[in-house]
Amino acid sequence: MLDGKVAFVTGGSGAIGSAVVRAFAREGCRVAFSYHSHEDQARKLVEECNSGGGGVDGVGEKVRAYPLDVLDAKACQSLAETVEREFGRVDVLVNNAGIAQIMPFAMIDEKDWDLVMDVNVKGMFLVTKAFARGMIRRKGGSIINMSSLAGLRVLEVPVHYATAKSAVVGFTLSLAGELGRYNIRVNAIVPGMLTGGVSANIPARQQEKYKDFCSLSRAGEPAEVAELAAFLASDRSSYINAQSIFVDGGI
């Protein structure tokens, strides 16, 4: 499904990010991904995905990992240039890096608000700006942004996290309208509660409440989100643009 394509995934060492990297690599895509602090997980993921070969520049690697602070504009631009040079191009960008804090509104300080908004929104902007330039030049590509049900439903979730994930949808809609002329599609994935990632911090009471309202009566798996990402990255989704697609089990 993704044979011959090259993807860049931010936050590739996390639960959803690593599932996306695995799915893309399995479907024949060469993948570069970034990590911030989990170097061991990143290294293990690279070893796992490259165990069967695949090839980047003829050295037998299908997947490579790079450290990145998504809030460092110069680092984002430099990494975009590095990945394009080493892989030849980038066809798919997955903005997955994010952060959450579990705290009530009254306890959110300004620094907490800024951190969550910066990583989830500003980081997405800086990475997209760096990597979209090559897509515009080649007149083609797919950008996939990870939002969250937290930003689009009335749920017991931190206000600053919900606000940031809601902003992802606005960013997706506007960018899709602007980049469509270059044959670049921009879509968002909206996961519900999952078995890993930020959902692991949800109190047990809220997890059970979610399952009560979920048509499938269970939490989702990161791999199920990754399957949708692989589809949106492929040419099979060539007429899907400016959409926010829910993967929530039916809330």
C-alpha positions as CSV (number, residue, x, y, z in Angstrom):
1,M,0.0,0.0,0.0
2,L,2.9,2.4,0.7
3,D,5.6,0.8,-1.5
4,G,8.1,3.4,-2.6
5,K,6.9,6.2,-0.3
6,V,8.9,8.0,2.4
7,A,7.3,9.2,5.6
8,F,8.4,11.3,8.6
9,V,6.7,10.7,11.9
10,T,7.1,13.0,15.0
11,G,6.9,11.3,18.4
12,G,7.7,8.0,16.9
13,S,8.8,6.4,20.1
14,G,5.4,6.8,21.8
15,A,2.4,4.4,21.7
16,I,0.7,5.7,18.7
17,G,3.9,6.9,17.0
18,S,5.6,3.5,17.2
19,A,2.4,1.8,15.9
20,V,2.4,4.2,12.9
21,V,6.1,3.5,12.2
22,R,5.5,-0.3,12.3
23,A,2.5,-0.1,10.1
24,F,4.2,2.1,7.5
25,A,7.3,0.0,7.4
26,R,5.2,-3.2,7.1
27,E,3.4,-1.6,4.1
28,G,6.7,-0.9,2.3
29,C,7.3,2.7,3.3
30,R,10.7,3.9,4.3
31,V,10.3,5.8,7.6
32,A,12.2,8.5,9.4
33,F,10.9,9.4,12.9
34,S,11.7,11.7,15.7
35,Y,11.9,11.2,19.4
36,H,12.5,13.7,22.2
37,S,13.6,11.9,25.4
38,H,13.0,8.1,24.8
39,E,16.2,7.2,23.0
40,D,16.1,3.5,24.2
41,Q,12.6,3.0,22.8
42,A,13.5,4.7,19.6
43,R,16.6,2.5,19.2
44,K,14.6,-0.7,19.9
45,L,12.0,0.3,17.3
46,V,14.6,0.9,14.7
47,E,16.2,-2.5,15.3
48,E,12.8,-4.2,15.2
49,C,11.7,-2.6,11.9
50,N,15.1,-3.1,10.2
51,S,15.5,-6.7,11.2
52,G,14.2,-7.7,7.8
53,G,16.2,-5.1,5.8
54,G,14.5,-2.7,3.4
55,G,17.2,-0.2,2.4
56,V,17.9,3.5,2.8
57,D,20.8,4.5,0.6
58,G,21.7,0.9,0.0
59,V,22.7,0.3,3.7
60,G,19.9,-2.1,4.5
61,E,17.8,0.2,6.7
62,K,14.1,0.9,6.3
63,V,13.7,3.0,9.4
64,R,15.9,5.7,11.0
65,A,15.4,7.7,14.2
66,Y,16.4,11.3,14.9
67,P,16.3,13.3,18.1
68,L,14.2,16.5,17.8
69,D,12.8,19.2,19.9
70,V,9.7,20.2,17.9
71,L,9.8,23.7,19.5
72,D,13.2,24.4,17.9
73,A,12.4,25.9,14.6
74,K,16.0,25.7,13.3
75,A,16.3,22.1,14.3
76,C,13.0,21.3,12.5
77,Q,14.3,22.9,9.3
78,S,17.7,21.2,9.6
79,L,16.1,17.8,10.2
80,A,13.8,18.3,7.2
81,E,16.8,18.9,5.0
82,T,18.7,15.9,6.5
83,V,15.8,13.5,5.9
84,E,15.2,14.8,2.4
85,R,18.9,14.4,1.6
86,E,19.2,10.9,3.2
87,F,15.9,9.5,1.9
88,G,15.6,11.5,-1.3
89,R,12.2,13.1,-0.4
90,V,9.3,13.0,2.1
91,D,5.9,12.0,0.7
92,V,4.1,11.7,4.1
93,L,4.2,13.7,7.3
94,V,2.6,12.5,10.5
95,N,2.4,15.1,13.2
96,N,2.0,12.8,16.2
97,A,4.3,14.4,18.9
98,G,2.3,15.7,21.8
99,I,2.0,16.1,25.5
100,A,-0.7,15.9,28.1
101,Q,-1.1,16.9,31.8
102,I,-3.8,15.5,34.0
103,M,-5.0,18.4,36.2
104,P,-8.2,20.4,36.9
105,F,-8.6,23.9,35.3
106,A,-8.1,25.7,38.6
107,M,-4.6,24.2,39.0
108,I,-3.4,25.0,35.5
109,D,-0.6,27.6,35.7
110,E,0.4,29.8,32.8
111,K,3.5,27.7,32.3
112,D,1.4,24.5,32.1
113,W,-0.9,26.1,29.5
114,D,2.1,27.3,27.4
115,L,3.8,24.0,27.5
116,V,0.8,22.0,26.3
117,M,-0.2,24.5,23.7
118,D,3.4,24.9,22.4
119,V,4.2,21.2,22.0
120,N,0.8,20.2,20.6
121,V,0.2,23.2,18.4
122,K,3.3,25.3,17.8
123,G,5.4,22.1,17.4
124,M,3.0,20.9,14.7
125,F,3.2,24.2,12.9
126,L,7.1,24.3,13.0
127,V,7.5,20.7,11.7
128,T,4.8,21.1,9.0
129,K,6.4,24.4,7.8
130,A,9.8,22.6,7.5
131,F,8.6,19.5,5.7
132,A,5.8,21.0,3.6
133,R,8.2,23.0,1.5
134,G,9.5,19.9,-0.2
135,M,6.0,18.6,-0.8
136,I,5.0,22.0,-2.4
137,R,8.1,21.8,-4.6
138,R,7.2,18.3,-5.8
139,K,3.5,19.1,-5.9
140,G,2.3,16.2,-3.9
141,G,2.0,14.7,-0.4
142,S,-0.1,13.7,2.5
143,I,0.0,15.3,6.0
144,I,-1.7,13.6,8.9
145,N,-2.3,15.4,12.2
146,M,-3.1,13.6,15.4
147,S,-6.0,15.2,17.2
148,S,-8.0,13.7,20.0
149,L,-11.6,13.1,21.0
150,A,-10.7,15.3,24.0
151,G,-10.9,18.4,21.8
152,L,-14.2,17.6,20.1
153,R,-16.5,16.1,22.7
154,V,-17.6,17.0,26.2
155,L,-15.4,14.8,28.3
156,E,-13.6,15.0,31.7
157,V,-10.3,16.0,30.2
158,P,-7.7,18.8,31.0
159,V,-8.9,22.1,29.5
160,H,-5.5,23.0,28.0
161,Y,-5.1,19.6,26.4
162,A,-8.6,19.7,24.9
163,T,-8.0,23.3,23.6
164,A,-4.7,22.2,21.9
165,K,-6.3,19.1,20.3
166,S,-9.2,21.2,19.1
167,A,-6.7,23.6,17.4
168,V,-5.3,20.6,15.5
169,V,-8.6,20.3,13.6
170,G,-8.6,24.0,12.7
171,F,-5.0,23.8,11.5
172,T,-6.0,20.8,9.4
173,L,-8.9,22.5,7.8
174,S,-7.1,25.7,6.9
175,L,-4.0,24.0,5.7
176,A,-5.9,21.5,3.5
177,G,-7.6,24.5,1.8
178,E,-4.3,26.2,1.2
179,L,-2.2,23.2,0.1
180,G,-4.8,21.5,-2.0
181,R,-3.6,23.4,-5.1
182,Y,-0.3,21.6,-4.8
183,N,-2.0,18.1,-4.6
184,I,-1.1,17.9,-0.9
185,R,-3.8,16.4,1.2
186,V,-4.2,17.3,4.9
187,N,-6.3,15.2,7.3
188,A,-6.7,14.6,11.0
189,I,-7.1,11.5,13.0
190,V,-9.2,11.7,16.1
191,P,-8.5,8.8,18.5
192,G,-10.7,8.0,21.4
193,M,-9.5,6.2,24.5
194,L,-6.7,3.8,23.7
195,T,-4.9,1.1,25.7
196,G,-1.6,3.1,25.6
197,G,-0.3,6.6,25.3
198,V,-1.9,9.5,27.2
199,S,-5.0,7.3,27.8
200,A,-3.0,5.3,30.3
201,N,-3.2,8.2,32.7
202,I,-7.0,8.3,32.7
203,P,-8.5,7.3,36.1
204,A,-10.1,3.9,36.1
205,R,-13.6,5.4,36.9
206,Q,-13.4,7.5,33.7
207,Q,-12.2,4.6,31.7
208,E,-15.2,2.5,32.7
209,K,-17.5,5.4,32.0
210,Y,-16.0,5.7,28.5
211,K,-16.6,2.1,27.8
212,D,-20.3,2.5,28.9
213,F,-20.8,5.1,26.2
214,C,-18.7,3.4,23.6
215,S,-20.6,1.3,21.1
216,L,-17.9,-1.3,21.0
217,S,-17.6,-1.2,24.9
218,R,-13.8,-1.2,24.9
219,A,-10.7,1.0,24.5
220,G,-9.0,1.1,21.2
221,E,-5.5,-0.1,20.3
222,P,-2.7,2.2,18.9
223,A,-2.4,-0.2,16.0
224,E,-6.0,0.5,15.0
225,V,-5.1,4.2,14.7
226,A,-2.0,3.3,12.8
227,E,-4.0,1.4,10.2
228,L,-6.0,4.5,9.4
229,A,-2.8,6.5,9.2
230,A,-1.4,4.0,6.7
231,F,-4.6,4.3,4.6
232,L,-4.5,8.1,4.6
233,A,-0.8,8.1,3.7
234,S,-1.6,5.9,0.6
235,D,-2.9,6.7,-2.8
236,R,-6.0,4.7,-2.0
237,S,-7.2,7.8,-0.1
238,S,-6.4,10.2,-2.9
239,Y,-9.8,12.0,-2.7
240,I,-9.9,12.3,1.1
241,N,-8.9,15.8,2.2
242,A,-9.7,18.2,5.1
243,Q,-11.3,15.5,7.1
244,S,-11.2,14.7,10.8
245,I,-11.7,11.0,11.1
246,F,-12.8,9.5,14.4
247,V,-11.3,6.2,15.7
248,D,-13.3,6.0,18.9
249,G,-15.3,2.8,18.8
250,G,-18.5,4.8,18.3
251,I,-19.2,7.4,21.0
